[in-house]
Amino acid sequence: MGTWIAIAIGLFVLGSIMALKPSAIDMRLDKLRMTARRLELNPKLIACPDWIRGRNNEYGKGMIGQYSLIMDEMKFPETHYQVFDGKLKLDSHQGSVKVDKLDTSQSFNKVSQNSLTQQSIANSLNNEALTLPTYMIPLVKGVYLKANSLVVFWHDIGYVQPATNPKFSIDQIESDLLILKSVMQNWAQKLANPVE
């Protein structure tokens, strides 16, 4: 009888230890986020913002990965872009680009000119195609600009799951994230030098 009790306790302890072991998906996701952190993409898992299509393609549902690139030398107007058919589109819920409050002593002409400049900066990424690997494009849901940061919202867990990315390779993580970072830097350059 004592032997059976010892075996039952041993199986219980072994089961508890096995339950603590992370799944293969969790280990892949951890590798992805640690590589992104090393590449200064500042990954976070956040509640899906209400203007982003999250779980089941519903706005503001579930969690989503936020990868942000901080560029101290740049200043962007606060702007939201949705991704539709692999292209960035100015968010229709946003209306127009938010303009920072200006000193009331400035002339109306300067305020109007500043607003037009910020609008042309925001429009410089409108209809911009996502030049990412094909398996990453459907996972990207939005881009957000504010102050000195450019943020990409995407379902990073989909990137490491075999169902949504059957070609996943752990060796490809860094090269794919470098492509994402390069695309974000190119967007920042377009925003810094908008076409009037």
C-alpha positions in Angstrom: 0.0 0.0 0.0 2.8 2.4 0.9 4.4 1.8 -2.6 1.2 2.9 -4.4 1.0 6.0 -2.3 4.7 6.8 -3.1 4.0 6.2 -6.8 0.9 8.5 -6.7 2.8 11.2 -4.9 5.7 10.9 -7.4 3.3 11.1 -10.4 1.5 14.1 -8.8 4.9 16.0 -8.4 6.0 15.0 -11.9 2.7 16.3 -13.3 3.0 19.6 -11.5 6.6 20.0 -12.8 5.5 19.2 -16.4 2.6 21.7 -16.1 5.1 24.5 -15.2 7.1 23.9 -18.4 6.3 26.5 -21.0 4.8 25.3 -24.3 6.8 25.5 -27.6 4.7 28.5 -28.7 5.5 30.3 -25.5 9.2 29.6 -25.9 9.1 30.9 -29.6 7.3 34.0 -28.5 9.8 34.7 -25.8 12.6 34.3 -28.3 10.9 36.7 -30.7 10.3 39.4 -28.0 13.8 39.1 -26.5 15.3 39.5 -30.0 13.0 42.5 -30.6 14.2 44.0 -27.3 17.8 43.5 -28.3 17.1 45.2 -31.6 15.6 48.2 -29.7 12.0 47.5 -31.0 10.6 47.8 -27.5 8.0 45.0 -27.6 5.0 45.0 -25.2 1.8 43.0 -25.0 -1.1 45.4 -24.4 -4.9 45.4 -24.5 -5.9 46.1 -28.0 -6.7 49.8 -28.6 -10.3 50.6 -29.6 -9.3 51.7 -33.1 -7.4 48.4 -33.9 -9.0 45.2 -35.2 -8.1 42.6 -32.5 -9.4 39.2 -31.7 -12.0 37.9 -34.3 -11.3 41.1 -36.3 -13.4 43.1 -33.8 -12.2 46.6 -32.8 -10.5 46.8 -29.3 -10.9 43.0 -28.5 -8.1 40.9 -27.0 -4.4 41.5 -26.7 -1.9 42.7 -29.3 1.8 43.1 -29.6 3.1 46.7 -29.7 6.6 47.2 -31.2 7.8 50.7 -31.0 10.9 52.4 -32.4 12.0 55.5 -30.5 13.7 58.2 -32.5 14.8 61.1 -30.3 15.7 63.4 -33.1 12.2 63.3 -34.7 8.8 64.6 -33.7 5.6 63.2 -35.3 2.1 64.4 -35.2 -0.3 62.0 -33.4 -1.6 59.8 -36.2 -3.3 56.4 -36.5 -3.1 54.2 -39.6 -5.1 51.0 -40.1 -3.8 48.3 -42.4 -6.2 47.2 -45.1 -5.1 44.9 -48.0 -1.5 45.2 -47.0 -1.5 49.0 -47.2 -1.5 51.8 -44.5 -4.7 53.9 -44.5 -5.3 57.0 -42.3 -7.7 55.9 -39.6 -11.3 57.0 -40.6 -12.3 57.1 -36.9 -9.7 59.6 -36.2 -11.0 62.3 -38.5 -8.1 64.6 -38.9 -4.6 64.6 -37.4 -4.5 66.1 -33.9 -2.6 69.3 -33.8 -0.8 70.4 -30.7 -2.2 73.4 -28.9 -0.3 76.5 -30.0 0.3 79.8 -28.2 -2.8 82.0 -28.8 -0.5 84.9 -29.6 0.4 83.3 -32.9 -1.4 84.5 -36.0 -4.2 82.4 -37.6 -1.9 82.1 -40.6 0.8 80.3 -38.7 -1.7 78.0 -37.0 -3.3 77.1 -40.3 0.2 76.5 -41.9 1.2 74.3 -39.0 -2.0 72.3 -39.3 -1.4 71.8 -43.1 2.2 70.8 -42.5 1.1 68.2 -39.9 -1.6 66.9 -42.2 0.9 66.6 -45.1 3.2 64.7 -42.8 0.4 62.3 -41.8 -0.6 61.8 -45.5 2.9 60.9 -46.5 2.3 57.3 -45.3 -1.3 57.0 -46.6 -1.6 54.1 -49.0 2.0 53.0 -48.2 2.4 49.3 -49.0 3.8 47.0 -46.3 7.1 45.7 -47.6 7.4 42.9 -45.1 7.6 39.1 -45.6 4.3 37.8 -46.9 3.6 35.8 -43.8 3.9 39.0 -41.6 1.7 41.3 -43.6 -1.7 39.8 -42.4 -0.5 40.0 -38.8 0.1 43.8 -38.9 -3.1 45.7 -37.9 -2.0 49.3 -37.4 0.6 52.0 -37.0 0.6 54.8 -34.5 2.7 57.9 -34.5 3.2 60.1 -31.4 5.9 62.5 -30.3 9.2 60.7 -31.1 7.9 57.1 -31.5 6.6 55.0 -34.4 4.6 52.0 -33.2 3.5 48.9 -35.1 0.6 46.9 -33.7 0.7 43.3 -34.8 -0.3 39.8 -33.7 3.2 38.6 -32.9 1.8 35.4 -31.4 0.5 34.6 -34.9 4.0 34.9 -36.2 5.3 31.9 -34.1 2.2 29.7 -34.5 2.4 26.9 -37.1 -1.3 27.5 -38.1 -0.7 31.1 -39.2 3.0 30.9 -40.2 3.8 27.3 -41.4 7.2 28.5 -42.6 8.3 29.6 -39.2 12.0 29.1 -38.4 13.6 30.2 -35.1 16.7 31.1 -37.2 14.6 33.6 -39.2 13.4 35.7 -36.3 16.3 38.2 -36.3 16.3 38.7 -40.1 12.5 39.3 -40.1 12.7 41.7 -37.2 15.5 43.6 -38.9 13.3 43.9 -42.0 10.5 45.3 -39.7 12.9 47.8 -38.2 14.2 48.9 -41.6 10.6 49.4 -42.8 9.8 51.5 -39.7 13.0 53.6 -40.2 12.0 54.1 -43.9 8.6 55.3 -42.8 10.3 57.7 -40.3 12.4 59.1 -43.2 9.3 59.6 -45.3 7.6 61.4 -42.4 10.7 63.6 -41.9 10.7 64.6 -45.6 7.0 64.7 -46.6 6.1 65.4 -50.2 4.0 68.5 -50.4 
